[in-house]
Amino acid sequence: MAIEEPIEAVVALWDANSLDSTFSGGVWSFQAPDTANAPFVVLVPVDEISTSFTSSRGIERERLQFSIFYEEVAGADPVVALRALGRTLRGVYDNARLALTGSAAGHVMHMRFVNSVMVKESERTYHLAIDYFIARAQAS
């Protein structure tokens, strides 16, 4: 499975939950443009893991990182603000079921939270990385 299929499903769930109202800079695949205003999210594939078991079906997993970028605002604690953004995102995606379209129409994928890490990227920019495994059953 190409990573583009689950990314399309992630963006569809983003749209269905109107996350642009929280992340005014939007959601981007692989890299945000230099003109993106924070807060925004970049979807980054971390690696691809395929595991097949001794049956007629296998499980396919992808790891996808949601990178939230936040720019410090006067009077707001950036750590508190970034944690709130992370909770909003996790409220939508933790244990979410993603319906796939296109060549994978009819397949359902499940998202599982892996971990999160917060770092200060520059004097005013903060980054919260939230990792998920996305898995689906595959017919052999």
C-alpha positions in Angstrom: 0.0 0.0 0.0 1.3 3.4 -0.9 1.5 6.0 2.0 -0.6 8.4 -0.1 -3.8 6.3 0.5 -3.7 6.6 4.3 -2.7 10.2 4.1 -5.8 10.9 1.9 -7.9 9.2 4.5 -6.2 11.2 7.3 -7.0 14.5 5.5 -10.6 13.4 4.9 -11.0 12.9 8.6 -9.3 16.2 9.2 -11.9 17.9 7.0 -14.8 16.0 8.5 -13.8 17.4 11.9 -13.1 21.0 10.7 -9.6 21.0 12.1 -8.7 24.0 10.0 -10.6 26.0 12.6 -8.0 25.0 15.2 -4.9 24.7 13.0 -5.4 27.9 10.9 -2.2 27.1 8.8 -3.8 23.8 7.6 -2.5 20.3 7.1 0.3 19.5 4.6 1.8 16.3 3.3 5.6 15.9 3.6 6.4 19.6 3.8 4.6 22.9 4.5 5.2 25.9 2.3 7.3 28.7 3.8 4.2 30.9 3.7 2.2 28.6 6.1 1.1 30.4 9.2 1.3 28.5 12.5 -0.3 26.6 13.9 -0.1 24.0 11.2 0.4 20.3 10.8 2.8 18.4 8.5 2.1 14.7 7.8 5.4 12.8 7.6 5.8 9.1 6.8 8.3 7.7 9.4 8.8 4.3 7.9 6.9 1.5 6.3 6.6 -1.9 8.0 4.9 -4.9 6.3 4.3 -8.0 8.3 2.8 -11.1 6.9 1.6 -14.0 9.1 1.1 -17.7 8.2 -2.4 -17.4 7.0 -4.2 -16.2 3.9 -4.2 -12.7 5.3 -1.6 -10.3 6.5 -1.4 -7.1 8.4 0.2 -4.1 6.8 1.4 -1.2 9.0 2.6 2.3 8.2 4.0 4.8 10.7 2.8 8.4 10.2 4.0 11.4 12.2 1.8 14.5 12.7 4.2 17.4 13.2 2.4 20.3 14.8 4.2 23.7 14.5 3.3 26.5 16.8 4.7 30.0 17.0 4.8 31.7 20.3 2.2 34.4 20.9 2.6 37.3 23.5 0.9 36.4 26.7 0.4 32.7 25.9 2.4 29.9 27.4 3.6 28.0 24.3 4.0 24.7 26.0 0.4 24.8 27.3 -0.9 26.0 23.9 1.0 23.2 22.1 -0.2 20.6 24.5 -3.8 21.8 23.9 -3.3 21.5 20.1 -1.9 18.0 20.6 -5.0 17.0 22.7 -7.3 18.3 20.0 -5.5 16.3 17.3 -5.4 13.1 19.4 -9.1 13.5 20.2 -9.8 13.0 16.5 -7.1 10.5 15.6 -6.5 8.2 18.6 -8.0 4.8 17.7 -9.7 6.3 14.6 -10.9 4.2 11.8 -10.0 5.5 8.3 -12.1 4.6 5.3 -9.9 4.3 2.2 -10.9 5.3 -1.4 -9.5 4.8 -4.8 -7.7 1.4 -5.4 -8.2 0.6 -1.7 -11.9 1.4 -1.6 -13.8 -0.7 1.0 -10.7 -1.2 3.2 -10.7 0.2 6.7 -7.5 1.2 8.6 -7.1 1.7 12.3 -4.8 4.4 13.9 -2.9 3.6 17.1 -1.0 6.3 19.0 2.7 5.5 19.5 4.3 8.5 21.2 4.8 12.2 21.2 7.8 14.5 21.6 7.9 18.3 22.0 10.9 20.4 21.0 11.7 24.1 20.7 12.8 24.6 17.1 13.8 28.3 17.3 13.4 31.3 19.6 9.6 31.5 18.9 8.7 28.2 17.1 7.7 25.0 18.9 7.2 21.5 17.4 5.1 18.7 18.7 5.6 15.4 16.9 2.8 12.8 17.4 3.4 9.3 15.9 0.8 6.8 14.9 0.8 3.3 13.5 -1.8 2.9 10.8 -2.8 -0.8 10.2 -5.1 -2.7 7.9 -5.8 -6.3 7.0 -4.6 -7.3 3.6 -5.9 -10.2 1.5 -3.0 -12.3 0.1 
